[in-house]
Amino acid sequence: LPATGLIMSKLKISELSDAPPEGTGKQFNFKHKYTEIDYVLGLFQVKGVFYCITDQCRCCSGSLGQGVLKDMFVFCHKDACGWNIRKGHCKFNRSDITPTYKVAIEEDGLYIEI
């Protein structure tokens, strides 16, 4: 078990052909196959590496997956609030953090542990 005692599920979030192109992001909606919880996540590609973050901006509820990516920050499409796609912190208030998920590339698609 992880240190938290939680059991994580490895879930496919995207086909490789549906992944966002380099320097962009994309919003993904899916239902967890075991818990049936609905998720909305933002998936981004920077320098060939994929990053996944909760899609909803904690400041204004706008979409991060539909926002503008600049280096390691995505700026919400609604209020231009910046979020670090690797660490999850807000550019303007580092104590404000949103969940991030490690992305694994496999032959049949992109997976996260959630």
C-alpha positions as CSV (number, residue, x, y, z in Angstrom):
1,L,0.0,0.0,0.0
2,P,1.1,3.6,-0.6
3,A,2.2,5.5,2.6
4,T,-1.3,7.1,2.7
5,G,-3.0,3.7,3.0
6,L,-5.0,4.4,-0.1
7,I,-5.2,1.9,-3.0
8,M,-4.7,3.7,-6.3
9,S,-6.2,2.6,-9.6
10,K,-4.3,2.8,-12.9
11,L,-6.8,4.2,-15.4
12,K,-6.5,4.9,-19.1
13,I,-7.4,8.5,-19.8
14,S,-6.5,8.8,-23.5
15,E,-5.6,7.0,-26.6
16,L,-2.1,8.1,-27.9
17,S,-3.9,9.5,-31.0
18,D,-6.1,11.7,-28.8
19,A,-3.3,13.2,-26.7
20,P,-2.8,16.9,-26.9
21,P,0.0,18.0,-29.3
22,E,3.2,19.5,-28.0
23,G,2.8,22.8,-26.1
24,T,-1.0,22.4,-25.7
25,G,-3.6,21.0,-23.3
26,K,-6.9,19.2,-23.6
27,Q,-9.9,18.6,-21.3
28,F,-10.8,15.0,-20.6
29,N,-14.0,13.7,-18.9
30,F,-14.3,10.2,-17.6
31,K,-16.0,8.0,-15.0
32,H,-13.7,6.0,-12.7
33,K,-14.4,2.4,-13.6
34,Y,-14.5,1.2,-10.0
35,T,-15.8,4.1,-7.9
36,E,-18.0,5.5,-10.7
37,I,-16.9,9.0,-9.7
38,D,-16.9,11.5,-12.6
39,Y,-13.6,13.3,-13.2
40,V,-12.7,16.3,-15.4
41,L,-9.0,16.5,-15.9
42,G,-6.6,18.7,-18.0
43,L,-3.9,16.8,-19.9
44,F,-0.9,18.7,-21.2
45,Q,2.3,17.9,-23.2
46,V,5.5,19.9,-22.6
47,K,8.8,18.8,-24.2
48,G,7.4,15.3,-24.9
49,V,6.3,14.8,-21.3
50,F,2.6,14.5,-20.4
51,Y,1.1,16.2,-17.2
52,C,-2.3,15.8,-15.8
53,I,-4.1,18.2,-13.4
54,T,-7.6,18.7,-12.1
55,D,-9.4,20.7,-14.8
56,Q,-11.3,23.1,-12.7
57,C,-9.6,26.3,-11.7
58,R,-9.9,26.7,-7.9
59,C,-10.1,30.5,-8.2
60,C,-12.9,30.9,-10.8
61,S,-14.1,27.4,-11.7
62,G,-12.9,27.9,-15.3
63,S,-11.3,25.1,-17.4
64,L,-7.5,24.6,-17.3
65,G,-7.6,22.0,-20.1
66,Q,-9.1,24.7,-22.3
67,G,-6.7,27.3,-21.1
68,V,-3.4,28.7,-22.5
69,L,-0.2,26.8,-21.7
70,K,3.0,28.8,-21.2
71,D,6.0,26.7,-20.2
72,M,4.9,24.8,-17.0
73,F,1.9,27.0,-16.3
74,V,-1.6,26.7,-17.7
75,F,-3.7,29.8,-17.5
76,C,-7.4,29.3,-17.0
77,H,-9.6,30.2,-20.0
78,K,-12.0,32.2,-17.8
79,D,-9.9,34.4,-15.5
80,A,-6.2,33.8,-16.7
81,C,-5.2,32.4,-13.3
82,G,-2.0,30.4,-13.7
83,W,-1.4,26.8,-12.4
84,N,1.8,24.8,-12.4
85,I,1.0,21.6,-14.3
86,R,3.8,19.6,-12.6
87,K,3.3,20.6,-8.9
88,G,-0.3,21.9,-8.9
89,H,0.3,25.3,-7.2
90,C,-1.2,28.6,-8.3
91,K,1.3,31.0,-9.8
92,F,0.0,33.9,-7.8
93,N,-0.6,32.1,-4.5
94,R,1.7,29.1,-4.0
95,S,-0.3,27.9,-1.0
96,D,-3.3,27.3,-3.2
97,I,-2.8,23.8,-4.7
98,T,-4.9,21.6,-7.0
99,P,-4.4,17.8,-7.5
100,T,-2.0,16.6,-10.1
101,Y,-1.6,13.0,-11.5
102,K,1.5,11.2,-12.8
103,V,1.0,10.2,-16.4
104,A,2.4,6.9,-17.8
105,I,2.8,6.3,-21.5
106,E,2.0,2.8,-22.6
107,E,1.6,1.1,-26.0
108,D,-2.2,1.5,-26.0
109,G,-2.5,4.9,-24.4
110,L,-1.9,7.3,-21.5
111,Y,-2.6,6.2,-18.0
112,I,-2.8,7.9,-14.6
113,E,-3.0,6.6,-11.0
114,I,-6.0,7.9,-9.2
